[in-house]
Amino acid sequence: MPEKTAHAQPRRDGLRADARRSIERIVSAAVELTAAQGPEVTLEEIAKAARVAPATLYRHFPSRMHLFEYIYRGRTEELADRAATLLSTLGPLDALIQWLREFIDLGIESDIVLSSLLGQGLRESDPDANQRWGYDKLATAVEDLLGAAQRAKDVGPDIKASELLFLSTGLVRAVELSASWDGAASPGDLRDRYITLMLDGLRIRP
């Protein structure tokens, strides 16, 4: 069955229990197969691994773009929720740093998948709406993390959550570019290096 251009996301609520279970199996299979084979994995392979009929998969996800948009929306929601967990288990600055690591890692991963899908002729449902949705989901998390670090006087009081989120988005691209130029440095090392450079610029000066 040919894949369709992305135009809408499956609902995350109001589904019957069996439909939710099917989607969970599809998502789990997609994540596992993509890790092993890359974003070129077909929907038919995913349906087989998820033990659902191809028609069931296509009903929820007419294309791989629909499926991966759904997956990364879920991952974005999980990252937004991570802020509270990190703040409850780490100091304010350590919580902020760890969250930024996970933000950058997710950004790089999703960029790789999106670039592959776009290269195969698929299109996002609505790139601008996707970006706005992601910003709105993560803005509160950044406000909480930044506010805690500012109250602890780990970073200066004048930086805004929106500025930190945009700067961090820029770090995703910086790591990607640096990794392509400097094969000796791992993306993880580059990520931590750029986070340190950014936070050094945000600290309170004596």
C-alpha positions as CSV (number, residue, x, y, z in Angstrom):
1,M,0.0,0.0,0.0
2,P,1.5,3.4,-1.0
3,E,2.3,5.8,1.8
4,K,0.3,9.0,2.0
5,T,1.4,12.5,2.7
6,A,1.2,13.4,6.4
7,H,-1.7,15.6,7.3
8,A,-3.0,14.7,10.8
9,Q,-2.0,12.8,13.9
10,P,-3.9,9.9,15.5
11,R,-5.7,10.9,18.6
12,R,-4.0,10.1,21.9
13,D,-7.3,9.9,23.9
14,G,-10.8,8.7,23.3
15,L,-9.5,5.4,21.7
16,R,-10.8,2.0,22.5
17,A,-8.5,-0.2,24.6
18,D,-7.7,-2.6,21.7
19,A,-6.8,0.4,19.5
20,R,-4.5,1.8,22.2
21,R,-2.8,-1.6,22.5
22,S,-2.4,-1.8,18.7
23,I,-0.8,1.6,18.6
24,E,1.5,0.8,21.6
25,R,2.7,-2.4,19.8
26,I,3.2,-0.5,16.5
27,V,5.2,2.2,18.2
28,S,7.3,-0.3,20.1
29,A,8.1,-2.3,16.9
30,A,8.9,0.9,15.0
31,V,11.4,2.1,17.6
32,E,13.1,-1.3,17.8
33,L,13.3,-1.8,14.0
34,T,14.4,1.7,13.4
35,A,17.2,1.3,15.9
36,A,18.3,-1.8,14.0
37,Q,17.7,-0.9,10.4
38,G,17.2,2.9,10.3
39,P,14.2,5.0,9.2
40,E,14.1,3.1,5.9
41,V,12.2,0.3,7.6
42,T,8.8,-0.3,5.9
43,L,5.4,-0.1,7.4
44,E,4.8,-3.7,6.4
45,E,7.8,-4.8,8.4
46,I,6.6,-2.8,11.3
47,A,3.1,-4.3,11.1
48,K,4.6,-7.8,11.0
49,A,6.8,-7.1,14.1
50,A,3.9,-5.5,15.9
51,R,1.6,-8.5,15.1
52,V,-1.1,-6.3,13.6
53,A,-2.7,-6.4,10.2
54,P,-1.2,-3.9,7.7
55,A,-4.7,-2.4,7.3
56,T,-4.7,-1.7,11.1
57,L,-1.4,0.1,10.9
58,Y,-2.4,2.1,7.9
59,R,-5.6,3.1,9.6
60,H,-3.6,4.8,12.4
61,F,-0.5,5.8,10.4
62,P,-1.0,6.2,6.6
63,S,2.8,6.9,6.2
64,R,6.0,6.6,8.1
65,M,5.9,10.3,8.6
66,H,2.7,10.0,10.5
67,L,4.2,7.3,12.6
68,F,7.4,9.1,13.5
69,E,5.7,12.4,14.1
70,Y,3.5,10.5,16.6
71,I,6.6,8.8,18.2
72,Y,8.5,12.0,18.6
73,R,5.5,13.9,20.0
74,G,5.4,11.2,22.6
75,R,9.1,11.5,23.3
76,T,8.8,15.3,23.5
77,E,6.0,14.9,26.1
78,E,8.2,12.5,28.1
79,L,11.1,15.0,28.0
80,A,8.8,17.8,29.2
81,D,7.8,15.6,32.2
82,R,11.4,14.8,32.9
83,A,12.0,18.3,34.3
84,A,10.0,17.5,37.5
85,T,11.7,14.2,38.0
86,L,15.2,15.7,37.6
87,L,14.4,18.6,39.9
88,S,13.3,16.1,42.6
89,T,16.5,14.0,42.4
90,L,19.3,16.4,41.5
91,G,20.4,19.9,42.4
92,P,19.1,22.7,40.3
93,L,22.2,23.1,38.0
94,D,22.7,19.4,37.6
95,A,19.0,19.0,36.8
96,L,19.3,21.7,34.1
97,I,22.4,20.2,32.6
98,Q,21.0,16.7,32.5
99,W,17.8,17.9,30.9
100,L,19.8,19.8,28.3
101,R,21.7,16.7,27.5
102,E,18.5,14.8,26.9
103,F,17.0,17.6,24.9
104,I,20.0,17.8,22.5
105,D,20.2,14.0,22.1
106,L,16.5,13.9,21.2
107,G,16.9,16.8,18.8
108,I,19.8,15.1,17.0
109,E,17.9,11.7,16.8
110,S,14.7,13.3,15.5
111,D,16.7,15.3,12.9
112,I,18.3,12.2,11.6
113,V,15.0,10.4,11.2
114,L,13.3,13.5,9.7
115,S,16.1,14.1,7.2
116,S,15.8,10.5,6.1
117,L,12.1,10.6,5.6
118,L,12.2,13.9,3.7
119,G,14.9,12.4,1.5
120,Q,12.5,9.6,0.7
121,G,9.9,12.1,-0.6
122,L,7.7,12.2,2.5
123,R,6.6,15.5,4.0
124,E,5.7,16.7,7.5
125,S,2.0,17.3,8.3
126,D,2.7,20.9,9.2
127,P,6.3,21.9,10.1
128,D,5.4,25.3,11.6
129,A,2.6,23.8,13.8
130,N,5.0,21.0,14.9
131,Q,7.6,23.5,16.0
132,R,5.1,25.6,17.9
133,W,3.6,22.5,19.5
134,G,7.1,21.4,20.6
135,Y,8.0,24.8,21.9
136,D,4.8,25.0,23.9
137,K,5.3,21.5,25.4
138,L,8.9,22.3,26.5
139,A,8.6,25.9,27.5
140,T,7.2,25.1,31.0
141,A,9.9,22.5,31.6
142,V,12.6,25.1,30.8
143,E,10.9,27.7,32.9
144,D,10.9,25.3,35.9
145,L,14.5,24.2,35.4
146,L,15.8,27.7,34.8
147,G,13.8,29.2,37.7
148,A,15.3,26.7,40.1
149,A,18.8,27.4,38.9
150,Q,18.3,31.1,39.1
151,R,16.9,30.9,42.7
152,A,20.0,28.8,43.6
153,K,22.1,31.6,42.0
154,D,23.7,29.1,39.6
155,V,22.8,31.2,36.6
156,G,22.1,34.9,36.2
157,P,18.5,36.3,36.7
158,D,18.3,38.0,33.4
159,I,18.1,35.0,31.1
160,K,14.6,34.1,29.9
161,A,13.3,30.6,29.4
162,S,12.5,31.3,25.8
163,E,16.1,32.5,25.2
164,L,17.5,29.3,26.8
165,L,15.2,27.1,24.8
166,F,16.2,28.8,21.5
167,L,19.9,28.7,22.4
168,S,19.6,25.0,23.2
169,T,17.9,24.4,19.9
170,G,20.9,26.0,18.3
171,L,23.2,23.6,20.2
172,V,21.5,20.7,18.4
173,R,22.6,22.1,15.1
174,A,26.1,23.1,16.5
175,V,26.7,19.5,17.6
176,E,25.5,18.1,14.3
177,L,27.8,20.4,12.3
178,S,30.8,19.9,14.6
179,A,30.4,16.1,14.5
180,S,30.4,16.2,10.7
181,W,33.6,18.2,10.6
182,D,35.5,16.7,13.5
183,G,35.3,12.9,13.3
184,A,37.5,12.5,16.4
185,A,35.0,14.0,18.8
186,S,31.9,12.0,19.7
187,P,28.5,13.8,19.6
188,G,28.2,13.2,23.4
189,D,31.5,15.0,24.0
190,L,30.6,17.8,21.7
191,R,27.2,18.1,23.4
192,D,28.7,18.5,26.8
193,R,31.3,20.9,25.6
194,Y,28.7,23.2,24.1
195,I,26.4,23.0,27.1
196,T,29.4,24.0,29.3
197,L,30.2,27.0,27.0
198,M,26.6,28.1,27.0
199,L,26.2,27.8,30.8
200,D,29.5,29.6,31.4
201,G,28.0,32.6,29.6
202,L,24.9,32.4,31.8
203,R,26.6,32.3,35.2
204,I,26.5,35.2,37.6
205,R,29.7,37.1,37.5
206,P,31.3,38.4,40.7
